[in-house]
């Protein structure tokens, strides 16, 4: 049985981010509460739900209000106990701290680069919800940038370079950057590179944003590889200006939800010997990226 909840939103940064109070994500959500949350999400792009003492099962159940939870295509990070959970942790599921050079940490460590989740899929994900189970005090903040505002503020010289162009999003680029074994032929076949417009229209708001995912972008349409790398780096540098960025300082049992269709994010470095356990769900994509 759903219970009507009184929801409030407090803006966290001029560009994006709002703290949501008055909702228990562990309980069924009524239609009015869902609408309030979804409206706030479309307005603020990133929502922070403090003090949410919920299980993985409840986390997944709340995600389902917004769509189908995505199942990560590799075993390396997917939870063995609940397939919808993507683990961002330096602790394994037997509660052991992993060594800093562990293959899982070498891959997830690349989240320190700006990116948007699942951009390498033909239908990129809608959004993500991250639960801070054990949080870091030596770093480990998650930074988000508003790609609507980034595109609006781009110099005309850069707008000309991205309008009408596509960038390649290749999951295999992650393995190249992490210097871990290349994808197998089966893995390549399961997740081949895709080309996505660099300027996109949001399917709900209709607003226009820059669409890049530097962790996966290795080529740009009509450019040689060196020029493509330079352009992605220039766009990334522009996008991380403080005026566009909300930096979230985690507290235990925060849930942070973001819209991957109009934001990028990254995690700041932290002491690898300090336990950090974060569980993420990802909302499966339903719309192709529409060029603007």
N, C-alpha and C positions, 0 to 999 in steps of 0.2 A: 504494500500500500504506500503510495507516495504522499509526502507531507509538504504542504505549501511552506516555502521558506522565504524569508525577507532578505534580499540580496543587496549589498552595497558595493560600489566600486570607487576606489581611491587612486587617482592618477599617480604614477611613480616617476615619470620622466616626461618632459614636453613632447618628445617624439613618439614614444610608445611605452606600453606597460601600465597595468593597473592591478591593484590588490583587491581581491574579491573576498568579502566576508558574508556570513549569513547563510552558508550552504555547507552541508555535510556530504562529501562525495561518497561516503560509505552507505548512504541511504538512497532509495529510489528518488528520482528527480521528476517533479510534476512539470507539466507543459509550460506553465508560466515561468518557472524557475529556469528551465532549459532555454527559453526564449531570452530571458534576461542575461544569462551567461553568454549565449551565442551572439547577441547584439553587442555585448561588451567586448567580446573577442574580435568581432569585425571592426569595432571602433578603435580598440587599443592594441591589437595584434598579438600582444603577450599578456597572459593573465597569471597572477600568482595567487594560489589558494593556500594560506598558511594553516599550520596545525591540523593537517589531514592524516589522522592515524588510521590508515586503511591498509588492507591486505592487497596482494597482487590480484586476487580474484575481484575485489572491489574496484581496483584501478582499471582492470580490463572492462568491467561492467560499465563504469562511467564513460570510458572511451567509446563504447558501443552506441551511446546516444548520438555521437557525431559521425559514425560510420563504422566500417568493418576494420578491425585491427589487422595491420599488416604483419605477415610472418617473415622474419628476416631469412634471407636465402642461404646464409652460412651457419654452420653449427657453432662456429668459434665464439660468438657473442650471444646467441639465442639461449635463453634459459632452458635447462633440461627439465625443469619442473613445471614450467608454464610457457608454451611455445609463443604466446603473444608478447612476452616480456623480452626486451632487448636490454642486456646488462651492460652498464658502463661502470665498471668496478675494477679495483686492483685486488679484490678478494674473490677467490673462486667459490663455487657453490657448496664446497665442503668447509668454508670459512677460513681458508688458508690465504695469507697474503702472498701474492704472486711476486716473483723476482722482477726487477725493473726491466729486464731484457726479454721477458715472456712475450711470445708472439702476439697474444691478445692485447697486451699493453702497448706493444709497438704499433698495432693497428688503431686501437682506440685513442692512443696518444695524438693521432693526427686530428682529433677533434679540436685541438688547439689552433688549427687553421679555420678560417671562415668557411662556412658551407651551409647548404640547405639540404635537409634529409631526403634521401631517395630520389634525388634529381636524375639519377641514372636509369630510372624506370620510364617506360613509355608513358605511363600515367603517374607522374610523381605524386607523393603523398600529400594529403590535405594539411595535416598538422601533427604535432607530437605532444605528449604529456610525460613529463619527467618527474619522478618521485625521489626526493632526497632522503634516503634511509640512513646513511652515515655520511655526513658532510665534512668538507675540509675546512680547516681554519688557517692553513698555510697558503691558500690560493683557491683554485677550483671554482671561481666565480663563472657564471655563464653570461656572456655578453650577447646582446641582440641588436641588430641594426634595421632600421625602417627603410626598406628598399623602394617604397613609394617616394619618400622624401629624397632619397639618394638620386633617383632618376630625375625628379623635378629640379634638383640643384646641379645636375651634371653640366659642365661647360658644353656649349654647343659643339665644340670640336670632338668631344667624346660621344655626345648624342649621335653625331653623324656616323661615327664608327660602329655603333651598336644597332642603330635603326635598320630593320630589315635583314639583320644577320642572325645566324644561329651559332651556338657554341656546342661543342661535343661534351657530353657527360659520360665518362667511362669509369665504371667501378674499378676496373683494373688499374687505373691511375693511383688509387689508394695503395695498392700493393707496391707499385713502383716508388712512390714517395716514402713508404715505410721500409723499403728495401727488404721485403719479405718475398717468399717464393711467388713467382707469377701465378696467375690463375690457371687452372687446368683447362683443357679444351672443353670439358663438360661444363665447368663454371662459366667460361666465356660464352658458351652456347646458351646457358640459362639466363645470363644477364649481359647481352651484347650492348655496346655503346649506343647512345641515342643522341640525336641532334635536337636541341630545344631553342626556341626564339630567345634572344637576349633582352628583348623588351616584351613584356607580357601584360595581358589584361586579366584582372582578378575575376573569376567566374561569379562571385557574389556581389562584390562592391563595384565592379566595373572600373576600378582605379588602375592606373598604369604604373608598373614598377620595372626596375632593372632586374633581370633574372640571370644570375651567375651562381656558380657553386665551385669556388676555386680548388677545393680538394679533389674534385672530379673533372674539372675542365682542363683539357690538354690541347684542344684545337679550336680554332674559330674559322668559320666559313670565309673563304676568299683570302686567307692570310697564311703565310708560311708559319711553321711552328714557333720560331723565335718571336715573330711579331705578335702571335697569339698569346704567348706567355707574357710578353710585355704588356699587352692590353689588359689581360685579366689582372695582372699585378697592379696596374694603374687604377683600374676600377675598384679593386679591393682596398687599396690605400685610401681612395676617396670615400668609400663606404664606411670606413671605420672612424670617421671624424666624431668627436664627442657629441656634437649636436644631433647626431642620428642614433646614438647608442645608449641603451639602458643596460647597466651591469647589475646582475642579480647576485647579491650576497646570500647564500643559502643558510637556512635554518632547518633543523631536523623536522622532517615530515612536511616540508613545503611540497606542493605540486605546482609545477610551472607548465603552462600550456601555450604553445606558439603556433602561428600560422606560417607554414613553410612556403606559401604562395606569394608572400610579400615581405619576408624577413630572411636574414642570414644570422647565424650564431657561431660562437666559438667558446671554448672553455679556457680559462687562464691556468698556467702551470701551478702545480702544487707538489709538496713533498711526496715522492712515490712510496715512502715508507709509512705515510699516514693513511690509514684506512679511508677509502671513499667508495661508497656503494650507492649507485643510482639505478633505478629501474625505469625504463622508458616503454611507452606504447606509442605506436605510430598509426595514424588514420589513413587507410588505403586510399590511393588516388581514384577519382571517378571521372575526371575531366582531362582531356589533353590540354597541353599548354597552348593558349591562344595568343598569337602574335598581336601586338598593338601598333 
